């Protein structure tokens, strides 16, 4: 618990927000019945699937989650305190990367959500869809128009519930209601607490409109420009897949949830011709405890996330056959791309000292203020704690004339997809550097949104309770380091707008010492971390593609009865914070599962049958 909130107030908040859920924590206590579907992971996507499949009362569904239920900790609901939930807490898989050459060989924390709701219960709540070009590229790569922007639009509306901000202010011009759902499970809203930067940011979009134009809704399919952040918040409280999708349906008699239990492998239960069927799941609560197994009658859905899903597949003998054999694992299915193609967004916090006493840094300096703000949130869900870290953000492209394009192709999906992001924060916000304890700050976070670097997830051992080897490959290409440097320069130009005269005092070292390209590169390599958006490790590809892990229907290639629905399926990382794209894709995936869609299986059967006819 951070020291800026008193322990007595923390306990009272805990009691106010605590709610229990009827679930199982002992595998031996599961009811003796047959499950049509077994979902591995009660995270962002897994809870969407559980909710939608149990809409049919005839479908029996089991969800197995390695973490625990949300425990009533108010920090899980207080948006501003989201950064306190990770890394190195009881709510995360507390992974660490291997040394990153692009970050001067630093190892960095790599947490993933380990509780009901998964990372949607601990993330920083940014609600960003990306560009229409991103999704149209998914459709092109997979050969499935259902993954296009227009194909997914019904699911965007199905997922969202546009909610008034906590302070009830008029949002005209800050968001376009016509672009958003009104009746979905998940709350989204713009800021609910005005900050001193709001007017300065808007003035800068007018003064420097050629570089930083205003965008009235960055989730329109064209995110470019500066706009008001939309967040997964309703009524001043976090909205997650736990609160929106799973917890409201725990009373359904056809849904069972098993917590604090790790799936150790999936296994083959039969064959359909020459195609193996994987409907078996093995699980345990510790490496020394008993092991359990169940078979689904229809499908197993892996929603364990872009790190744990490939780990489970490889432990099951599904992956690169040579790598598996080197660990003593018998290959069952040779799918070399399992765990490959890991892509992430490198993050760098550029911090400026400001002439103000109104930044949220005050909660780190004055416990009386922090306690008053927390009490206000508890009483009526208003005040400082109701919002995510930022009220505005911007998405930008490199100029077409950038010299980097003479040696590297543009990696984005199209002209509406950004190369980098700037998040505008009224306070100190850094993963790499601790808060100094005093002072007031503005942070302009630069995120590399279209990285060309790729990494991997591999096995360290055959122990399913051992952490995998995670190598996101951050800043490992000339394009990536060039773009990060250009993003820093753009942030500096933004901070030099006349609206910040007398407000911004100076860059915080070592940014202040980065005065040329060489020192900018050194600064970036020493202080960049990640925004923790790993994707792509079980990527989609077309039916006839000889690469990828899942087909356009999200079936694991070369199998029946086994699908993947989590952030690993993105063939390219979205030009966005990926929770919004994942929610809408999970909504469509639920419909594919309900329909039992196996289009590639019949495609393969046809091309096998024709030469034999």
SVG drawing of the C-alpha trace seen along z (x, -y; Angstrom):
<svg xmlns="http://www.w3.org/2000/svg" viewBox="-31 -33 57 74">
<polyline fill="none" stroke="black" stroke-width="0.4" points="0.0,0.0 1.5,-3.4 2.3,-5.6 0.3,-8.5 -3.0,-7.0 -3.5,-6.3 -3.8,-2.6 -7.1,-3.3 -8.7,-5.0 -7.4,-2.2 -9.1,0.4 -12.4,-1.5 -12.3,-1.8 -11.6,1.9 -14.6,2.7 -16.8,0.4 -15.9,2.0 -15.5,5.6 -17.8,8.1 -17.5,11.9 -18.2,14.2 -19.5,17.8 -16.6,19.7 -14.4,22.7 -10.9,22.6 -10.4,26.4 -10.4,28.5 -11.6,31.5 -14.8,29.6 -15.9,29.0 -19.3,30.6 -19.2,33.9 -20.6,32.9 -19.7,32.6 -18.5,29.2 -19.1,28.3 -16.5,25.6 -13.4,25.1 -12.0,21.6 -8.4,21.2 -8.0,17.7 -10.6,15.3 -8.9,12.3 -9.9,9.6 -11.0,12.0 -11.8,15.1 -14.6,13.4 -16.2,12.1 -16.3,15.7 -17.7,17.0 -20.4,14.5 -21.5,15.0 -21.4,18.8 -23.5,19.0 -26.2,16.9 -27.3,20.3 -28.6,22.1 -27.8,25.5 -24.1,24.7 -22.1,25.8 -19.0,23.7 -15.9,24.0 -13.4,21.1 -10.1,21.9 -8.1,19.0 -4.6,19.1 -5.2,16.0 -7.8,15.1 -11.0,13.2 -10.9,9.4 -10.5,9.0 -12.1,5.7 -8.9,3.7 -10.1,0.2 -7.0,-0.4 -8.6,2.1 -11.4,-0.4 -9.7,-3.8 -8.6,-4.8 -5.8,-7.2 -4.1,-4.5 -3.9,-1.9 -0.1,-2.3 0.1,-1.0 -1.2,2.4 1.9,3.5 4.6,4.6 5.6,6.8 2.2,7.2 0.0,10.1 -2.2,9.2 0.4,10.0 2.6,12.6 5.7,10.9 7.8,11.8 11.1,10.2 12.5,10.0 15.9,11.2 18.5,8.5 17.5,6.2 20.3,5.1 18.2,2.2 17.9,1.0 21.6,1.2 21.2,4.7 18.7,3.8 16.2,6.4 12.8,4.9 9.7,6.0 7.1,7.6 3.9,8.1 0.7,9.6 -2.6,9.6 -3.1,12.6 -6.6,12.3 -10.1,12.3 -10.3,9.8 -6.6,10.4 -4.8,7.3 -8.1,5.4 -8.2,5.4 -4.8,3.7 -4.1,1.8 -4.1,-2.0 -7.6,-2.0 -6.9,-3.7 -9.7,-3.0 -8.2,-3.3 -9.4,-1.4 -6.6,-2.1 -7.1,-3.0 -9.4,-1.4 -6.3,-0.6 -5.1,1.7 -8.2,3.9 -8.4,3.8 -4.8,5.2 -6.0,8.0 -8.7,8.8 -6.2,8.8 -3.7,11.0 -6.2,13.6 -8.5,13.5 -11.5,12.9 -13.4,9.6 -14.9,10.2 -11.7,8.9 -12.0,5.6 -13.0,2.3 -16.5,2.5 -16.7,6.2 -16.0,5.5 -18.0,2.4 -21.1,4.2 -19.0,5.7 -17.6,2.3 -21.1,1.1 -22.0,4.4 -19.2,4.1 -19.4,0.4 -21.7,-1.6 -20.9,-5.3 -21.2,-6.7 -21.4,-10.4 -18.2,-11.5 -18.0,-11.5 -18.4,-15.3 -21.3,-15.4 -19.7,-18.1 -20.9,-18.7 -18.8,-16.5 -19.8,-18.2 -16.8,-18.3 -14.8,-15.9 -16.3,-12.7 -18.7,-11.8 -21.6,-9.7 -22.6,-8.4 -19.4,-6.4 -20.0,-4.5 -22.3,-1.9 -24.8,-2.8 -26.0,0.5 -22.9,2.8 -21.5,4.3 -18.3,2.2 -18.4,-1.5 -16.3,-4.1 -16.1,-7.8 -14.0,-10.8 -12.3,-12.6 -14.4,-13.3 -12.1,-15.8 -10.8,-18.9 -7.0,-19.5 -4.9,-22.6 -3.4,-21.1 -6.7,-20.9 -6.8,-24.5 -3.1,-24.5 -3.4,-21.4 -6.4,-22.8 -4.6,-26.1 -1.6,-24.2 -3.7,-22.3 -4.7,-25.6 -1.4,-27.4 0.6,-24.4 -2.2,-22.8 0.0,-21.8 1.8,-19.3 -0.7,-18.8 -4.2,-19.2 -7.3,-18.6 -9.2,-15.4 -12.7,-15.4 -12.8,-11.6 -9.6,-9.6 -11.7,-6.4 -13.4,-7.2 -11.0,-5.0 -8.7,-7.9 -6.9,-8.6 -4.3,-11.1 -4.0,-14.3 -4.7,-15.3 -7.9,-14.4 -9.5,-13.7 -8.7,-10.3 -11.5,-7.8 -11.1,-5.3 -12.7,-2.1 -14.3,-4.0 -17.9,-4.4 -19.1,-6.6 -15.5,-7.2 -14.7,-3.5 -12.7,-1.0 -14.8,1.1 -13.0,4.4 -13.9,7.7 -14.4,8.9 -17.0,6.3 -18.6,6.0 -18.7,9.5 -18.0,12.2 -19.2,11.1 -22.7,10.1 -23.3,13.7 -21.9,15.8 -25.4,16.7 -25.9,18.6 -26.2,22.3 -24.3,23.3 -21.2,21.4 -18.5,22.7 -15.3,20.7 -12.2,22.4 -9.7,20.0 -6.1,20.2 -5.5,23.1 -2.9,23.3 -3.5,25.1 -0.4,27.1 -1.2,28.5 -3.8,29.3 -3.9,32.8 -5.1,34.8 -8.4,36.7 -8.8,38.2 -8.6,37.7 -10.9,36.6 -9.3,38.3 -5.7,37.2 -6.5,34.1 -5.8,34.3 -8.5,33.3 -7.5,31.3 -10.3,31.2 -8.4,32.2 -7.1,29.9 -4.7,30.8 -4.4,28.4 -3.0,28.2 -2.5,25.7 1.2,26.3 4.1,28.2 3.9,30.6 0.2,30.9 -2.2,33.3 -2.9,32.9 -6.4,33.0 -7.8,33.4 -11.1,32.7 -12.3,33.1 -14.6,30.6 -17.3,32.1 -17.0,29.2 -14.0,26.9 -11.1,25.8 -10.5,22.0 -7.1,20.7 -7.4,17.1 -4.4,17.2 -2.7,14.2 0.1,13.6 2.7,15.0 1.0,17.9 -0.9,19.3 2.2,20.0 3.7,21.4 0.8,23.8 1.0,24.8 4.7,25.6 4.3,27.6 1.6,29.6 3.9,30.5 2.6,27.8 5.3,25.6 8.7,25.7 9.4,29.4 13.2,29.0 13.0,26.6 10.6,28.9 12.7,32.0 15.7,30.1 13.8,29.8 12.7,33.4 9.1,32.6 7.6,34.9 6.3,32.9 2.6,33.5 2.2,30.8 5.0,28.9 3.9,25.2 7.2,23.2 5.5,19.8 4.2,20.5 5.8,17.9 7.4,16.0 6.4,12.6 6.2,11.0 5.6,7.3 5.3,4.6 5.1,0.8 8.3,-0.8 7.4,-3.5 9.5,-6.5 8.5,-9.1 9.7,-12.6 9.4,-14.6 9.3,-18.4 9.4,-20.4 6.5,-22.8 5.5,-26.0 2.4,-24.7 1.0,-23.3 -2.0,-21.6 -0.5,-18.5 -1.5,-15.2 2.0,-15.0 0.4,-16.6 -0.8,-13.1 2.8,-12.0 3.7,-15.0 0.7,-15.7 -1.1,-12.7 -3.9,-15.0 -4.7,-15.9 -4.4,-12.3 -6.7,-11.0 -9.3,-13.7 -9.3,-12.9 -9.6,-9.2 -12.5,-9.8 -14.2,-11.9 -13.9,-9.1 -15.3,-6.6 -18.3,-8.9 -19.5,-9.9 -17.0,-8.8 -15.8,-12.3 -12.6,-14.2 -9.0,-13.5 -9.1,-9.7 -11.9,-9.2 -9.7,-9.4 -6.9,-7.6 -3.5,-9.3 -4.2,-11.5 -7.0,-13.7 -5.6,-13.9 -3.3,-12.0 -2.2,-12.3 -1.3,-10.0 1.2,-11.0 3.0,-9.9 6.6,-10.6 6.8,-13.0 6.8,-11.2 10.2,-12.8 11.8,-11.3 15.2,-9.9 14.5,-6.6 12.1,-5.7 15.1,-5.5 16.3,-2.4 13.1,-1.0 9.6,-0.5 6.8,-2.1 5.6,0.6 2.2,-0.9 -1.0,0.5 -1.8,-2.7 -1.9,-6.5 -4.3,-6.7 -2.1,-4.5 0.3,-6.3 4.0,-5.8 4.1,-7.1 1.9,-8.4 2.2,-11.2 0.3,-10.9 -0.1,-14.2 0.0,-13.8 -0.4,-16.4 2.1,-14.9 5.1,-12.5 4.5,-9.3 7.5,-7.0 8.0,-3.3 11.8,-3.6 12.4,-6.3 10.8,-6.6 8.9,-9.7 11.4,-12.1 9.1,-12.7 8.8,-16.5 8.2,-18.8 5.5,-19.2 5.8,-17.8 4.3,-17.3 5.0,-14.0 4.8,-13.6 5.0,-9.9 6.2,-8.8 5.2,-5.4 6.6,-3.7 3.3,-2.5 4.6,-0.8 7.7,1.2 9.6,3.3 11.4,5.2 10.2,8.7 10.8,10.9 9.7,14.3 8.4,16.3 10.2,19.6 10.3,22.3 12.9,22.2 12.0,25.7 9.3,28.3 8.0,27.1 4.6,25.4 5.1,23.3 8.4,21.9 8.4,18.5 8.9,18.6 11.8,16.8 10.5,13.4 12.3,11.4 10.3,8.5 13.2,7.2 12.6,3.6 14.3,0.9 16.1,3.6 15.9,1.9 17.1,-1.3 13.5,-2.3 12.5,-1.9 15.2,-4.0 14.9,-6.6 11.1,-6.9 11.6,-7.1 14.0,-10.0 11.7,-11.8 8.8,-11.3 11.0,-12.9 11.7,-15.8 7.9,-16.2 7.2,-16.1 9.8,-18.9 8.2,-21.0 4.8,-20.5 6.1,-21.6 7.6,-24.7 4.1,-26.0 3.2,-29.4 0.5,-27.9 3.3,-26.4 5.2,-29.7 5.8,-30.3 4.4,-26.8 7.1,-24.5 10.3,-25.4 12.8,-22.8 13.2,-19.2 14.0,-16.8 17.5,-15.3 18.6,-13.3 16.2,-14.6 17.7,-18.0 21.1,-16.6 19.9,-15.0 20.9,-17.8 21.8,-16.0 20.9,-12.8 23.7,-10.8 22.6,-11.8 19.0,-11.4 19.6,-7.8 21.5,-7.2 18.7,-8.7 16.1,-6.6 18.1,-3.4 18.7,-4.1 15.2,-5.1 12.8,-3.3 10.7,-0.5 7.4,0.8 3.8,0.0 3.3,3.8 1.3,4.5 2.7,7.9 0.9,9.3 1.4,11.6 2.8,14.8 -0.1,17.0 -0.8,14.9 -3.7,15.3 -3.0,16.1 -4.9,17.2 -6.1,20.8 -3.4,21.7 -0.6,19.7 2.4,21.8 3.1,19.4 1.1,18.3 -0.6,20.3 -4.4,19.8 -6.6,19.6 -9.1,16.8 -11.6,18.6 -9.0,18.7 -8.7,22.5 -5.1,23.7 -3.8,24.7 -3.8,28.4 -6.2,29.2 -9.8,29.5 -11.4,28.5 -8.8,25.9 -9.0,22.2 -7.1,19.1 -8.8,15.9 -6.4,13.4 -3.9,10.7 -1.5,13.3 -3.8,13.6 -2.9,10.1 -0.7,10.7 0.5,7.1 0.4,5.1 -2.6,2.6 -1.8,-1.0 -3.5,-1.5 -3.5,-0.4 -4.9,3.1 -7.7,3.7 -10.4,2.1 -9.4,4.1 -9.2,7.2 -12.7,6.8 -14.3,6.3 -12.4,9.3 -13.4,11.4 -17.0,10.5 -16.7,11.7 -14.8,14.8 -17.7,15.7 -20.0,15.8 -17.6,17.9 -17.4,20.4 -21.2,20.5 -21.5,21.2 -18.8,23.9 -17.1,22.2 -14.3,24.4 -14.1,22.9 -10.4,23.8 -11.0,27.4 -13.5,27.8 -11.1,25.8 -8.3,28.2 -10.6,31.2 -11.7,30.0 -8.1,29.6 -7.3,33.0 -10.3,34.6 -10.1,33.1 -6.8,34.9 -8.2,38.1 -11.5,37.9"/>
</svg>
